[in-house]
Structures are given as C-alpha cells and as structure tokens.
Amino acid sequence: MPRWFEALEGQVQAGNLAREDMLDAQWRASQAALADQEAAGIDVVSGGELHRRRDNRHSPPNAMLNHFWAKLPGFARDPEDESAILTRPMAITPKDTNVFHPAAICVGPIEYGDLGLVEEFVFVARYARDPDNVKVTMTGPHALARVAGDEHYGDLGAMMMDLAKVINRNLRDLQHAGCRHIQIDEPLFAMGGIQREEVRAAVEASNQCWEGISAFRWQHLCQGNYAVGAHYDGQIGHRYFDIEEYPVDLVCALECDAIMNEGDMTPRYQGKLRDQQLAIGVVDVQDLNIESPETLVERLNTWAGWLEPERTLLTSSCGMNHLPRHIANKKLEALTRAKAMLLGREAALQSA
C-alpha cells in the first residue's frame, strides 16, 4: 500500500482533489501491484485489492470489511453521508485492546448487492499477461458477520448464511465473466473467544458460497492482525493462533481446491487434509528481512515433507500491504526462485 494513500485522501477531504482522483490513484496502484507480481514471476496474480483500500489506520481490514459492507443492503448508512456506512469501534481480540475496527451495524435483512468483483476482474484481466491466471478475492461470511454489530438477526449462523447467499451470487457472476481463480478470505477462525460450533457454522456458510462454482477455489485462512510498523498506531502484528487452538479438522471440511495456510501450521494438516492442495505460507510477511530461496525451501521441507509435491503450492503467510515495495518485490522473487529450485530437484529425481 503506497504511503501517499493517506496524504492523497487528506487532499480529497480538504477539497483540493475530487474523490474520482483518489479512485484513479487506487486503480493505478492496482496496476502497479499486478506488474510487480508478474515481473517477479508469480503464477496466479491479483490486483492487490488496492482499489478497495481507504483509511490507512484500519487497512487492510477495511478493504476486507468496510468495502463490502457499504455495498450490502441491511447495514446502517451514515446520516451525514449516505454513500458511507455507519460504524462503531469494535475490539476484535483480547490479546491487544488497541486492536479494533470501525464495525458496520446490521439493522435489517442482508439482501443482494453487487460487490464489484466482476468490475475488478475485468480491470485486472485487461492488463494481465494471462487473464486466465487472475485471481479475485472475497471476504468470507464469517468475518463479515463476526466483526459487524448485529441489531437485526440475533443469530450469527443465520446472518452468515444470508451473507453466503449474496456472496455466492456474486461469485457465480464472477465465474460467468471468465474468472478462473476465486478466493475466500477468513481471518477469524482461531480468534480469541471463537468456539468450535461457531467455526463449524462458518465452514457451512463458506461452503454455501462455493455452490455451483467450478473455477479454482482458494480458501485463505489469515493469521489475524499481521500489521507491523509505527504507522499502525501500535497494532503490532500478532497471531490469533496464540489464543485459540487452530481448528484444523474443521478447516479441512471446507469444500475448496486449495487451502492457503500459515506455513508453520502445515504439520497439523497431516492425516487430516482431504483431497485439497495446500498453499504453504513460506514467506513471512511479518519479517522485514528478505528470506533467501534456500530458506524458503528449508521451511517447506521442514513443515511439509509429508505432503505430495503435486498437492504443494507456495505462497506468503498473508498479504504484503504493509511492507515497503522493494522488500515485497524481493520476497516475491525469492518465492519464485524457491519454486524453480523445487521443480529442478523434482526433475532431477525423475531423470535419475
């Protein structure tokens, strides 16, 4: 995320620039993110969600939550700005009271809204070298429901299922537009206070999102608040997994093609993973040091020596929103070089 985002928004608020100027800058940042991924040799690319992002204090969560809440009927509108949602601060982890989010307030039934996924795909695919390998991400129903203030349902499971129906319709539209890689993000499966029954209901809602989807289905299980750096006002990165037990058996009930996980959680999948592939987060986004390809391969061998090569994918532990661009680029390059090393080793074994 470019550091000038916040300054540019200040210019919009001061009336020196129009909101359209900020939107133009956000889309240009998405183009740059795409170019960086392709230059590094990443196979499945995205627009980096940069056009969704506002308010650097609460980004990236606002790109995962507020961006979509604002598009959904059922959430209260800001009386001073009907184009925005009404929010209240909500703490999201007992581990750090400084970690909170401006949460939307659900005041009525959640009904269909165009979530903008097709528009995003069309834009990114237009500039991508290979449109078939463009991925579009969508926040899952559990995160959207769990962090919101509920003044209507009084039943988290029912709220999640209504969200899942809306998401499913948008994913079907996205698939119809030609998108072959679709991702659902769920960051709260192991958050403090989450009980197994809640995770089980969240998995059911997530599976509902995938109904009728034949595109490659990615399921990303974020680690929670991963931000590092002084500009996050003390929201120093930590892992929700330090609070609750990682519910790997329930996670493996997800009806998806690939699970994207925290790298060092990989051993917990042994004996529980079904037919899914596992995208292993060997690149640590909380570490400002740039890992060597050899280090990434060593991590993979340590964590996933039991997993068949054809079911093994490489990724980062989460997004690189908060990293300086030069560090993010070097981490991406190390990832592709690690892949080349692994493929070379596999080829040598096959020819031996």
Secondary structure in CASP SS format (residue, H / E / C, confidence):
PFRMAT SS
TARGET T0000
AUTHOR 0000-0000-0000
METHOD secondary structure of the structure
MODEL  1
M C 1.00
P C 1.00
R C 1.00
W H 1.00
F H 1.00
E H 1.00
A H 1.00
L H 1.00
E H 1.00
G H 1.00
Q H 1.00
V H 1.00
Q H 1.00
A C 1.00
G C 1.00
N C 1.00
L C 1.00
A C 1.00
R H 1.00
E H 1.00
D H 1.00
M H 1.00
L H 1.00
D H 1.00
A H 1.00
Q H 1.00
W H 1.00
R H 1.00
A H 1.00
S H 1.00
Q H 1.00
A H 1.00
A H 1.00
L H 1.00
A H 1.00
D H 1.00
Q H 1.00
E H 1.00
A H 1.00
A H 1.00
G C 1.00
I C 1.00
D C 1.00
V C 1.00
V E 1.00
S C 1.00
G C 1.00
G C 1.00
E C 1.00
L H 1.00
H H 1.00
R H 1.00
R C 1.00
R C 1.00
D C 1.00
N H 1.00
R H 1.00
H H 1.00
S C 1.00
P C 1.00
P H 1.00
N H 1.00
A H 1.00
M H 1.00
L C 1.00
N H 1.00
H H 1.00
F H 1.00
W H 1.00
A C 1.00
K C 1.00
L C 1.00
P C 1.00
G C 1.00
F E 1.00
A C 1.00
R E 1.00
D E 1.00
P C 1.00
E C 1.00
D E 1.00
E E 1.00
S E 1.00
A E 1.00
I E 1.00
L C 1.00
T E 1.00
R E 1.00
P E 1.00
M E 1.00
A E 1.00
I C 1.00
T C 1.00
P C 1.00
K C 1.00
D C 1.00
T C 1.00
N C 1.00
V C 1.00
F E 1.00
H E 1.00
P E 1.00
A E 1.00
A E 1.00
I E 1.00
C E 1.00
V C 1.00
G C 1.00
P C 1.00
I C 1.00
E C 1.00
Y C 1.00
G C 1.00
D C 1.00
L C 1.00
G C 1.00
L H 1.00
V H 1.00
E H 1.00
E H 1.00
F H 1.00
V H 1.00
F H 1.00
V H 1.00
A H 1.00
R H 1.00
Y H 1.00
A C 1.00
R C 1.00
D C 1.00
P H 1.00
D H 1.00
N H 1.00
V E 1.00
K E 1.00
V E 1.00
T E 1.00
M E 1.00
T E 1.00
G C 1.00
P H 1.00
H H 1.00
A H 1.00
L H 1.00
A H 1.00
R H 1.00
V C 1.00
A C 1.00
G E 1.00
D E 1.00
E C 1.00
H C 1.00
Y C 1.00
G C 1.00
D C 1.00
L H 1.00
G H 1.00
A H 1.00
M H 1.00
M H 1.00
M H 1.00
D H 1.00
L H 1.00
A H 1.00
K H 1.00
V H 1.00
I H 1.00
N H 1.00
R H 1.00
N H 1.00
L H 1.00
R H 1.00
D H 1.00
L H 1.00
Q H 1.00
H H 1.00
A C 1.00
G C 1.00
C C 1.00
R C 1.00
H E 1.00
I E 1.00
Q E 1.00
I E 1.00
D E 1.00
E E 1.00
P C 1.00
L C 1.00
F C 1.00
A C 1.00
M C 1.00
G C 1.00
G C 1.00
I C 1.00
Q C 1.00
R H 1.00
E H 1.00
E H 1.00
V H 1.00
R H 1.00
A H 1.00
A H 1.00
V H 1.00
E H 1.00
A H 1.00
S H 1.00
N H 1.00
Q H 1.00
C H 1.00
W C 1.00
E C 1.00
G C 1.00
I C 1.00
S C 1.00
A C 1.00
F E 1.00
R E 1.00
W E 1.00
Q E 1.00
H E 1.00
L E 1.00
C C 1.00
Q C 1.00
G C 1.00
N C 1.00
Y C 1.00
A C 1.00
V C 1.00
G C 1.00
A H 1.00
H H 1.00
Y H 1.00
D C 1.00
G C 1.00
Q C 1.00
I C 1.00
G C 1.00
H C 1.00
R C 1.00
Y H 1.00
F H 1.00
D H 1.00
I C 1.00
E C 1.00
E C 1.00
Y C 1.00
P C 1.00
V H 1.00
D H 1.00
L H 1.00
V H 1.00
C C 1.00
A C 1.00
L C 1.00
E C 1.00
C C 1.00
D C 1.00
A E 1.00
I E 1.00
M E 1.00
N E 1.00
E E 1.00
G H 1.00
D H 1.00
M H 1.00
T H 1.00
P H 1.00
R H 1.00
Y H 1.00
Q C 1.00
G C 1.00
K C 1.00
L C 1.00
R C 1.00
D C 1.00
Q C 1.00
Q E 1.00
L E 1.00
A E 1.00
I E 1.00
G E 1.00
V E 1.00
V E 1.00
D C 1.00
V C 1.00
Q C 1.00
D C 1.00
L C 1.00
N C 1.00
I C 1.00
E C 1.00
S C 1.00
P H 1.00
E H 1.00
T H 1.00
L H 1.00
V H 1.00
E H 1.00
R H 1.00
L H 1.00
N H 1.00
T H 1.00
W H 1.00
A H 1.00
G C 1.00
W C 1.00
L C 1.00
E C 1.00
P H 1.00
E H 1.00
R H 1.00
T E 1.00
L E 1.00
L E 1.00
T E 1.00
S E 1.00
S C 1.00
C C 1.00
G C 1.00
M C 1.00
N C 1.00
H C 1.00
L C 1.00
P C 1.00
R H 1.00
H H 1.00
I H 1.00
A H 1.00
N H 1.00
K H 1.00
K H 1.00
L H 1.00
E H 1.00
A H 1.00
L H 1.00
T H 1.00
R H 1.00
A H 1.00
K H 1.00
A H 1.00
M H 1.00
L H 1.00
L H 1.00
G H 1.00
R H 1.00
E H 1.00
A H 1.00
A H 1.00
L H 1.00
Q H 1.00
S H 1.00
A C 1.00
END
